[in-house]
Amino acid sequence: MVTLVIGLVIFLGIHSFRIVSERGRAATIHRLGEMRFKGVYSVLALIGLVLVVHGYGAARIDQGLVYAPLPGLRHLALVLVPAGFVLVAAAYVPAGRIKMAVRHPMVLGIALWSLGHLLTNGGTADVVLFGAFFVWSVIDYLNSLGRNVPAPGERPRAVGDVAAVGIGLAISAAFLAGLHQWLVGVSPLT
């Protein structure tokens, strides 16, 4: 569990720079230069992610139970998680109405993904992992709404929305068809 928590502190900590201090982030970028900042940021994020994955795998082996999820919530998770994948995809495709309406689809997508997992997993390691991502994503999203919105560089196009929905649902289908079982050892359908 210690490895999981250290990984979460590093990974979510580096991704919280903007939440904590927008000016501090800008000063660090100015001091290091954008490329060096991105390099350090990426290395720290990767280290954190590796620790999270390794720590979660180890912590799941003998985790206790924080709560017993209600069986009906599994159906809600099967809606929330794919919607989260659609939002994450919307962050990377050409701007569509989804991206323009949500403003920060990646962060909101992570919130839906983690909430869906919290609804169906009550183990200690599960609650620590998905709870940390949920709390972080809600705080980050609310914080981002307070920042100035940059003027859109392009008009929203339907192709962005079609791509986001198609990619998000394709990824969801892959996870349901066996990718989740292969990666995590648990089928989301059982």
N, C-alpha and C positions, 0 to 999 in steps of 0.2 A: 504494500500500500504506500510505503514511503516513496518508492520510485515513481509511482503514479502521481502522487501529490507534487513531487519535485518537478516532474515533467509538465504538469498543468501550470505550476507557478511560472516556469520558464516560457512555455508556449503561449499561455493566455497573457502572461505579463508583457511579453514583447508585443503582443497584439493589442495591448492596452495603452501604449504610449500616447496615443491621441486622446484617450479618455482622461488620462492623468494630467497631461500638459501639452496642449497644441503648440504653445510657444517653445517649450523645451524640446519637442520633437523637431520643430523648424530650426532651432539653434544647433541641435546635434547634426542635422543634415547639412547645415551651413558649415559647421566646424569640420566634419568628416568628408564632406562632398557626397553627392547623391549616390554615386556608384559604390563607394566604400560603405555608406550607411546601409544600402540595400544588401551588400554582401554580408555584413555583420548581422543584420536583421535576419537574413535567410539562414545563416549558419545556426544562430540561436533558435530560430523557429524549428529547424530540422532536428536539432539536439532535443528540444522539448518534445517534439512529436515522437521521436524514437523512444524517449523515456515514457511517454504516455502509453504508447502501444505495448511496450514491454511490461511496464508497470501494471497496466490493466489486465493483460494476459495472466500475469503472476497473481494478482490480487483476486481474480475471479476463481481461482482454484479452491480456496477455502474461505470465501466470503460469507459473512452472516447475512441475515435478512433484516432490512430496515422496515419494510412493509410488504404485504402480499397484494400485488396488483389485482384489481377487479377484472374478471375475465372479459367483460364486454368492452373494456378499454383497448383491447388488441385491435378491434375493428377501427376505432378512431385513429390509432397509430398507423394503420394501413392507409389512412387518408393523409395524415399530417406529414409523414416522412416523404411520400412522393411529392406532395406540395412543396416541401422543403427542397427537394432535388430540383424541381422546376425553378424555384427562386434562385438557387445557386447557379443553375445554368443561365438564367436571365442576366446574371452579373457579367457573363463572358461572351454573350452573343451581341449582335448589333442591337442598338437601343430600340426597344418596343414599348408598348404602353405599360407592360408589367414593370419594367425597369424604371420608367418615368414615374409611375404611381407610387411604387414602393421606396424609391430613392436609393436604398441600400439592400438590394435583394439577397446578397450573400449572407449578411448578418441575420436578416429575418429568416432566411432559409435554415441557418444553423439553429435558430431558436425553435423552429418547427421540428426539425430533426431531433434535437435533444429532448424536447417536450414529448414527442412521440415515444422515444425510448424510455423516458421517465415513467410514462403511463403503464408500460408493460414490463419494467424491470425494477424490482425492489431490493436487489442485493446491495451490499455495502459498496462494493467497487462500482457498480452500475450507478448508484445514486451520487457517488463522488464524481465520477466522470461526466455523466450526462447533466447532473445538477450544476457542476462548474461551468460547462459550456452553455447551459440555459441562462444562468445568472449573468455570465459575461456577455452573452449575445443581447440580452434585454438591456443591460446597462449601456453597452456600446451603441445599440440602435437608438435608444432614447438620447444619448449624448450626441449622436450624429444628426439628429433632428434639430438640435440647437445650433449647428454650424451653418454657415452660409451655403446656399445651394449654388454650385457653379451653373452658369448658363449652359443649357444643353448644346452640345456640339453638332448634333444632328437631330432631325425630326424623327419621332418614333415611327417605326415601320412595322407592319404586320409580320414581316419575315423574322424579326427578332422574337416576337411572341411565339410564332410557330416553331422556331428553332428551340426556344427555351422549353416549351411544353413537350416537344418531340424528344429532346435530349433528356430532360428530367424523367419522363415516363419510360424511356428506353433504359436508363440507369436503374430505375425502380424495378422494371421487369427483370433485368439481369440479377439484381439482388434477390428478388423473389424466386427466380428460377434456379438459384443455387450459389450465387456469388457470396451471399451473406453466410451461408452454411460453410463454404470453403474458407472464407476469411476468418470468421469468428467461431465457427463450430456449432452454430445454432441457426435453425431455420426460422425466419420471421412468421412463418405460417403455422408453426406448431406451438 
